Amino acid sequence: MIHYSYEGQVDFTPAVFASSFDGEALTATNDTVYVFSKDWLNLHSSVYSIPAKPGTYTAKKIRQIKSEGLVTGADVKNDTLVLCGYNLFNPFLLIIPDEKKPEIAIRLELQDLSGVQIEGVAIVNKHEFLITNEKSSVIQSLQRIRIQQ
C-alpha cells in the first residue's frame, strides 16, 4: 500500500469544490506513480510524483499543466500523455505529444458529449482514445474517440 500527502498542503480541512489537492488521475512507470490534481481553485492540474513501492511519502510537485478544467483521467503511451476532464460539464481531451513538454498540447473540446462527466481515458494509438463517463443525465458508457491525422 502507498500512503502519501501532497507537498505544500498545510490545511487538511475538507473543502468541497475548493481544493487544489484533489488527485483523481494517475499514471505510472516502473518506479514512479504520477498523480494529476483536479484543482478546483485555478482549473489547472499539478503533477506530483511518488515512488511506486509500498510506503508513506510526500508527493513532490514536478510541474503544472494549464488544463483549463478539472482533470479526471490520464494515460501515457510512447511519450504521449493524454489527460481528460471537464469544465462546467464540457468534456475535453488534452493530448501532449511529448510528455516532457506539456506546454505543447492539443486540446479537443468534446462538444458532442456536452453535459457528460468524463472520468477516464486510455490511449489506443496516437489517433484513437477510449473514454468513460459517470452516470448522470446520461448513462455511463465507454466511447471511442478518433482524431484526424
ABEGO torsion letter per residue (X at the ends): XBBBBBBGBABABBBBGABABBBABBBBBAABBBBBBBBAAAGBBBBBBBBBBBEBBBBBBABBBBAGEBBABBBBBGGBBBBBEBBGGBBBBBBBABAABAABBBBBBBAAABGBBBABBBBABAABBBBBBBBBABBBBBBBBBBBX
